[in-house]
Protein backbone atom coordinates (compact mmCIF):
# COMPACT_ATOMS: atom_id res chain seq x y z
CA UNK A 1 0.00 0.00 0.00
CA UNK A 2 1.16 3.49 -0.84
CA UNK A 3 0.22 6.51 1.23
CA UNK A 4 -0.13 10.09 -0.01
CA UNK A 5 -1.66 12.94 1.95
CA UNK A 6 -3.52 10.62 4.30
CA UNK A 7 -4.98 8.37 1.60
CA UNK A 8 -3.92 4.81 0.81
CA UNK A 9 -3.51 3.45 -2.71
CA UNK A 10 -2.95 -0.20 -3.72
CA UNK A 11 -0.34 0.65 -6.38
CA UNK A 12 1.53 3.51 -8.03
CA UNK A 13 -0.90 3.67 -11.00
CA UNK A 14 -3.82 3.96 -8.57
CA UNK A 15 -2.05 6.80 -6.74
CA UNK A 16 -1.42 8.67 -10.00
CA UNK A 17 -5.00 8.29 -11.16
CA UNK A 18 -6.27 9.24 -7.72
CA UNK A 19 -4.43 12.54 -8.01
CA UNK A 20 -4.97 13.45 -11.68
CA UNK A 21 -7.89 11.18 -12.61
CA UNK A 22 -11.35 12.30 -13.52
CA UNK A 23 -12.64 14.24 -16.47
CA UNK A 24 -11.20 17.70 -15.75
CA UNK A 25 -8.04 17.58 -13.63
CA UNK A 26 -5.71 16.59 -16.47
CA UNK A 27 -7.38 19.14 -18.76
CA UNK A 28 -6.76 21.89 -16.19
CA UNK A 29 -3.14 20.81 -15.79
CA UNK A 30 -2.74 20.72 -19.59
CA UNK A 31 -3.90 24.34 -19.88
CA UNK A 32 -1.58 25.45 -17.05
CA UNK A 33 1.53 23.73 -18.48
CA UNK A 34 2.82 26.78 -20.34
CA UNK A 35 1.28 29.76 -18.59
CA UNK A 36 -0.49 31.17 -15.59
CA UNK A 37 -4.20 31.61 -16.15
CA UNK A 38 -7.01 33.43 -14.44
CA UNK A 39 -10.22 31.60 -13.55
CA UNK A 40 -12.17 33.04 -16.50
CA UNK A 41 -9.37 32.17 -18.93
CA UNK A 42 -9.50 28.56 -17.73
CA UNK A 43 -13.29 28.60 -17.98
CA UNK A 44 -13.16 29.85 -21.59
CA UNK A 45 -10.62 27.19 -22.56
CA UNK A 46 -13.01 24.50 -21.23
CA UNK A 47 -16.47 25.68 -22.31
CA UNK A 48 -18.32 22.50 -21.29
CA UNK A 49 -17.16 22.44 -17.65
CA UNK A 50 -19.56 23.90 -15.10
CA UNK A 51 -18.38 26.65 -12.77
CA UNK A 52 -18.98 24.44 -9.73
CA UNK A 53 -16.97 21.55 -11.20
CA UNK A 54 -14.10 23.83 -12.22
CA UNK A 55 -13.98 25.38 -8.76
CA UNK A 56 -14.01 21.98 -7.04
CA UNK A 57 -11.32 20.56 -9.31
CA UNK A 58 -9.10 23.62 -8.86
CA UNK A 59 -9.49 23.31 -5.10
CA UNK A 60 -8.61 19.58 -5.19
CA UNK A 61 -5.52 20.22 -7.34
CA UNK A 62 -4.45 22.98 -4.97
CA UNK A 63 -4.95 20.73 -1.92
CA UNK A 64 -2.80 18.04 -3.56
CA UNK A 65 -0.06 20.63 -4.14
CA UNK A 66 -0.16 20.52 -7.95
CA UNK A 67 -1.32 24.08 -8.56
CA UNK A 68 -1.03 27.33 -6.69
CA UNK A 69 -3.63 30.02 -6.43
CA UNK A 70 -2.34 33.57 -6.17
CA UNK A 71 -4.73 36.34 -5.19
CA UNK A 72 -3.88 39.92 -6.05
CA UNK A 73 -5.69 42.30 -3.72
CA UNK A 74 -3.71 45.49 -4.27
CA UNK A 75 -6.41 47.15 -6.34
CA UNK A 76 -9.94 46.22 -7.37
CA UNK A 77 -11.14 44.16 -9.09
CA UNK A 78 -9.79 41.11 -7.31
CA UNK A 79 -7.46 39.07 -9.53
CA UNK A 80 -6.83 35.35 -9.01
CA UNK A 81 -4.21 33.49 -11.01
CA UNK A 82 -3.52 29.75 -11.19
CA UNK A 83 -0.21 28.13 -12.07
CA UNK A 84 1.60 24.84 -11.65
CA UNK A 85 3.75 24.32 -8.58
CA UNK A 86 7.17 22.67 -8.81
CA UNK A 87 5.41 19.42 -7.87
CA UNK A 88 2.82 20.05 -10.61
CA UNK A 89 5.59 20.64 -13.14
CA UNK A 90 6.78 17.06 -12.59
CA UNK A 91 3.57 15.96 -14.36
CA UNK A 92 4.34 17.83 -17.61
CA UNK A 93 5.96 14.82 -19.37
CA UNK A 94 2.99 12.63 -18.39
CA UNK A 95 0.43 15.20 -19.55
CA UNK A 96 2.28 15.68 -22.84
CA UNK A 97 2.26 11.90 -23.36
CA UNK A 98 -1.48 11.74 -22.66
CA UNK A 99 -2.10 14.60 -25.11
CA UNK A 100 0.10 13.00 -27.78
CA UNK A 101 -1.73 9.71 -27.38
CA UNK A 102 -5.05 11.54 -27.83
CA UNK A 103 -3.74 13.11 -31.06
CA UNK A 104 -2.65 9.65 -32.27
CA UNK A 105 -6.08 8.18 -31.57
CA UNK A 106 -7.80 10.94 -33.55
CA UNK A 107 -5.31 10.65 -36.40
CA UNK A 108 -5.18 6.86 -36.78
CA UNK A 109 -8.33 5.41 -35.25
CA UNK A 110 -11.12 7.91 -35.92
N, C-alpha and C positions, 0 to 999 in steps of 0.2 A: 504494500500500500504506500502511496505517495501522499504527502501532506503539503498543502499550499494554502496559506491564509485561513487556517482553521478547518479546511475541508479535506476530505480524504478521497483519493482517486485510485482505482485498481491498477492503472498503468499510465505510462507517459502520454500516450495518445489520448486517453480519457482526460488527463489533466489539461492538455492543450485545447481540446474541444470544449472543455468546461469553461475555459477562459475566453476563447475567441469564437466559440460555436454560436449557433443561432443565425437568424436571417440577416441581422444588421450589423453586428459587431465588426466583422471582417470588412464590410463595406465602409463603415466609419473609419476604420484604421487605414484602408486603402486611400480614402480621400485625404487623410492627414499625413500620408507618407512624405509628401514633398513640400507641404506648407501648413502654416497655422491658418485656421478658419474660424470664423464667427459662427454662432448657432444658425443664423439665417442662411449663411453660405452653405453650410452642411445640409440644411433642410432643402435648399434649392437643388443641390446635387443629388438628392434622393427624394424625388417628388412623391413617391408612393408610401413613404414612411409617415406614420402619424406623429404629431408633436409629442404625445405622451410616450410613445415607444422610443422616439429619438432621445427624449430626456432621460428615460429609464436606462437605456443602453449607454448613454454618455456617463451617467452616474456609476453604472456597474464597471465600465472601463476605467473610470477614475479611481474607484475603490480598489480595483486590482492593480493599480499603479501603472497602467499602460498609457494613459493620457493625463495631461494636466490641464486644469481650467484656470485661466488667469482673468481676474476681474479688474478692469480699469475704472476707478471711481473718481478720478481727478476732476472730470467735468462731465456734466450731463450731455447726451444720454449715456447711460451705463453701457459699457462695452465688455463683452465676454469673449475670450478667444480660447480655442482648444488646439492643443498640439501634442505630439507624441513625447513621452518621457524617454530617457535613455533605455529603460527597460522595454518600452514600446518599440523603440527603434530596432531592438533585437529581432522583432517579428517581420521586418521589411523583406528579408529574403523569402520567408514563408509566404507572405502576402503576394509578392511578385510571382512566385511559383503557382499559387492558386489562380491568380489573374491570367497567367500565361496558359495554364491548363484550360481555363474557360475559353480563351481565344482559340485554342486548338480544337476544342469540342465544336465550337460554332463553325470553324473553317472546314473541318474534316467530317463531322458527323451530323450536320444539320441538313 
